[in-house]
Amino acid sequence: MKTIVYADNAATTRLSQKAYERMLPYLSYEYGNASQPYSFARSPKRALKQARETIAECIGALPEEIFFTSCGTESDNWVVEGARKNNMPIVTSSIEHHAMLRPCEQAFKDGCDVVYLSVSCDGLISVAEAKRMMSLPNGLLSVMFANNEIGTIQPVAELAATAHEKGWLFHTDAVQAVGHTPISVHSMGIDMLSASAHKFNGPKGIGFLYLRKGIEWPSLIKGGAQEFGCRAGTENIASIVGMATALEENTAQMNHNMEHLSCLEKRLIDSLNTFGVKYVHNGSDNHIAGNISLSFTEIGGEALMHCLDLKGIIVSTGSACDSKETQISHVLKAVGIDEVLAKGTIRISLGKYNTTEDVDAIAYGIKSVLNR
């Protein structure tokens, strides 16, 4: 098998070995339905309870505030659809993931008031602007914790406090942040939070929504009485166990991982500078460690991505969800990047399994492509 340098961890991450091993029993002999009352369901039911408790502890929540979903996209859609059903105006940002933007577009078509906040050149929301936009009573402010393309981390606690001053609820799409940066939902004042396991070395096809106790929120998927009657569907026990294991592992290693990724990021940038590579580094200084957005004028981002791919180096031109689109990223447009630079942008997103040899290969690969 061809050796590759994988540097697209914002798109998906390698499954943790520990998570994989914990999942195996529930993919083979512990296959009972956790909702059933007989003894064969006891082990899956116990695993479900323990996973909920583990995830809650990792983000500073209560177990009964964790609702399992199929992915971060479902969690975001659940939040937007609930706001629409509750006749709540929505204020969100112009750089949200499409998992928020597209349901917001539909909510607007259905008669819901939706307002989009602008961002600064480094991708930051103005708390003062958010406060001005929350003019109607009883609404929802939704701002992503960290951007998937440029990594910028928002002032979430301050935004949540501002929303509460206005009598609004605060939701954050934390898909890129959970497992990578410290989060305590209660102390930060977060009312709702979306997460996806495959972004923090868990399995694909599983996520969760944190919903603060006391908030009555309409269900998105109707059917059985699973997830406290709020989200129907037989629980995916194996993936839920894998998600809890991966999150617990990443949370325990978080300080080490953040330091490791910051060192790798610095080494990559220093190497590009030593090689004399001309680029623009997008985003804020306060960003998810290892998420690096670089723009070049000498080559298109897609061409650079494919040239690096031929060298066994995997990077992205932006969000993987937009990999089939050719237009300029809405995030790069929102931060005001020149069209030429925007078209010459790649995203390098490092993960905990990356090494110094990996970033050296990436830097040398970029240099060699540009020189050619």
N, C-alpha and C positions, 0 to 999 in steps of 0.2 A: 504494500500500500504506500502511495506517495506521501512523504512527510510534508505536513503543512504547518504553517504558522497561523493559528486562528486568532483573529483580532476583530471579531464582530460580536462581542459578548452583549452588546445592547440589543441585538436581534434575538439571540438565544444563547444559553450557556450549556456547558457539558454537565451531564447528570452526575451528581456526587455519588461516589462508590458506596458510601454508607447509606444514602437514600435508596439506591438501587437494591442493596441487600435487604433493607427493611421492607421494601415493597414486595419482594419475592413470595413470601407466604400467602399474601392476599391475592396474588396472581395464580396461585396453584391450589394448595389444600385448604386454606382459610377463605373460601370463596362465598361464604354465607352472606345473605342480605341482612344488613344491620338493623333493618326496620322490623324484622320478624321476631316473634316472641319466644321461639324455641331455643334450646341450648346451643345448637350449631351456630346461632347468630351472636352468641355472647362475645367471642373473640373479636369479630369485626366491630361490634358495638363498643367494646372496650377500647379498641384502637381508634375509633372515631372520636370518642370522648377525650382520650389522651392527646390526640393530635390537636383538637380544638384548644385544649388547655395549654399546650406547648406554644402554638401560634399566638394565642392571647398574651402569654407571658413575654414573648419576643417583642411585641409592639406596645406593651403596657396597657392591655385591654382586659376585659372580663371574658371568660369562655363563652358565655351566652351572647356576646356581641360579635362573634365570628360566624359568618354564614358562607358555606362553601359554594363556589360557582364553577363553571367550566373554564373560565379564563378571566383576565383583566378586562377584556372587551365586554363580556357579559356584565361584570360588576359595574362598569361605567354606564352601560345602557340601562341597567336597573336603576341607577341613581337618577339619570335624566328622565326616564319614563315615570318614575315616582314623582318627580317635581312637576311634570306635566299633568299627571293625574290629580295632584294636589293643588293645581292652578297657581303654582309658584313661579315668579319670574326667575330667570337664570342669568347670572353674570359669570362669564368664564373668560379665558384668555385666548388670544389669537394664535398661540403656539401650542395648543393642546394636541394630543394625539387624535387621530381621526376616530378613535373609539369614543371620544367625547364630542368632537366637532360634528360628525355626521348625525348622531341622534339629536344633537342640539338643532341642527338644520331642520330635521323632521319635526321636532317640537315646535319650532317657529312656524312651520307650514301649518301645524295643527292649532295655531293661535296662541302659543306661549310666548311671552316676552323674553327675548334672548339678547344680551348685550355682550360684545367682545372687547376685552381690555387690550390696549396696545402694550408694547414692551420696549425697553430701552435697547440700545445697540448691543448690549451684552445679554439680552434676553430676560431682563428682570421686570416684574410687575411693579407698578407704583401703588403702594397701599392707599395713598391719598386719592388716586383716580378710582380705585376700587370702591372706596368709601362714597365718593360722589355718585357712582353709578348705582349704588344700592338705595335708590330713592323710593321704591315701592316697599310696602311692608311684607314681611313673611316670605322671603325668597331664599334662593340657594346660590351661594358663591362657590364656584368650583375652579380651583387652580392646581395644576399638576405640581407635585413635589419637586421633581427634577425632570428636565427636558430630555427626551430620548435622542435628539440629534446633536445638541450642543452641551448637554450635561448640566446646564445652569440650575442651581438650587434656589427655590423661591423662599421668601420670608413667611413660611407657613404659619407659625405661631402668631405672628403679628396680623396676618390676614384673617386667621380664625377669630382672634380677639375683636377685630374690626367688624367682622360679620355679626358676631354676637351682640356688639353694641347696637347694631341696627335691627336686632331681632331676627337675623337670618341664620340659616344653617351653613356649615362649611364642609365641603367635600374636597378631597385631594386624590388625584390619580397618582398613586405612589408606586406604579409598576417598576420604574427604573430606580427607585430609592430603597424599597424594602429589602433588607438583607445586605445593604451596601452602606447605609449611613444611619446613625442612631435615630430612632423614631419612638416616641412615647405619646400615643394618641390622647390619653387623658391629660397629661401635663401640657401638651401643645394645643389643647382645645379643639381637636379634630372631631367632627361629628360623624363623618363617613370617610372610608379609605378603601381604595381598590388596589389589589395586588395580584400578581401572576407568578406561579411557581417556577416556570422555566427561565425566568430572569435571574433567579438566585440559586441555580444549580439543582432545581427540582425538576419533576417531569412536566412535559407539555400537556395541555388540556385540562388543567386544574388551576383554580385561583380562589380568592375569597373577597368578600366585602365585609369590612368592619362597619357596624352600625351601632352607634351609641345607644345604650340602654335607655328606654323611655321615649325614643323616637318611633312613632308609628309610620311605617313606610309601606306602600302598596307592593305586593309581590309582582315579579315579572313573569315567572313561569308557574303556571297553575297545574294542579294535579293532586298528588299525594300530600301527606302531612310532614314530609321530611324538612329538616332545617327549621325546627320550631314552627312549622306550618307556613314558612315564608318563602321557601324555594323548593318546589316539587322536583322529584327525580331521585331514583335510587343512587345512594351515595357511592362515589368512586373511591372505595376504601384504600386500595393500593396507592393511588396517586395522592390522596389526602395524607397518608402516612409518609410518602416520599416528600411531599411539600413541607410537612412539619419537621421532618428530619433535616432536610436541606436548610431550612430557615434557622433552626436551632444551631446547626453547625456553623452557618455563616455569621450568626449573631455572636456566638462564642469567639469566633476568629476575627470579628469586625475590625478591631483596632489594628491588628497585624495586617489584615488584607488592605486596609486603607493606606497604611504606611508603605506596604509593598507596591501597591499600584501607583502611589504618588512618586515613589523612587523610579519606577519604570517609565512613567510619563516624563519625568524630568530628564531621564537618560535619553529618551527618544528625541525630545525637543533639543537638548544639548547636541546630540549627534547631527541632527538636521542643520543646526546653526554652524557646527564645525565643518560640515560638508558645503556650506554656502548656499543651501537650498532656500529659495525665496518662497515665502508662504504667508498667509494671514491666519492667525489662531483665533477661532471664533468662540464666543461664549464668555462667561464670567469667571473670575478667579475662584469664586465659591461655586464649585461644580462637583459632580460625582467623579471621584478619583478614577483615572484611566479612560474617561470619555473625552476624546480629543477630536475636535472638528477643525480641519485644515483646508484652506482654499488656495489654489494655485492659478496663475494666469497663463502658464506655458502649456497646459494640457487640460482637457476636460476631465471631470471627475470620473465619468463612466469609463473613459479610455484608460485612465490611470488604474482604476479598479481592475479592469481586465488584464492589463499588463502585469500587475502584481499577482493576479490570480495564476497567470502562466508561470510565475516564479514560486507558486505554492503559498502565497501570502493572501489571506482572506480579510478584506476590509469591505466597507460599504460606502455607497454614495449618499446615504441618509437613512431614513427609516426603512427597514426591510419590508414593511407593509406597503411601501410605495415603489417597490423594486421594478414594477412593470410600467411605471409612469416616467415620462421624459421631461415633464415641466419642472420648473424650479421649485424646490421645497418651500412650503408655506412658512416654515420656521425661518429659513434664510431670508425670505421676502420680508417677514415681520421685523427682523432685526436690522433691515436696511442694507443688506450686503449687495454690492454692485452685481449686475447680472452676469458679467464675465466671471467674476470670482465665484458666484453662486454655482455656475455651471462647472467650475473647476474644484468642487468641494468633495472631500472624502471624510468619512467618519472612521476613526480607529478607536475601537472600544476594547480595552484590555480587561482581562479577568484574572482571578486568583491563581489560575494554572499557568499563566504566561510567565516567561523567564527573561532575564537580561539578554540571552541569546536571541530570543524572539524579537525584542525591540531593536536590537542591533541589525537583524535581518530586515526588518521593516524599513529602518532608516536607510540602509544601504540599497534596498530595493527601490525606494522612492528616488534616491539620488541617481541610480543607474538608469531608471526609466526617463527621468528628466534630462539627463546628459545625452541619452540616445535621441 
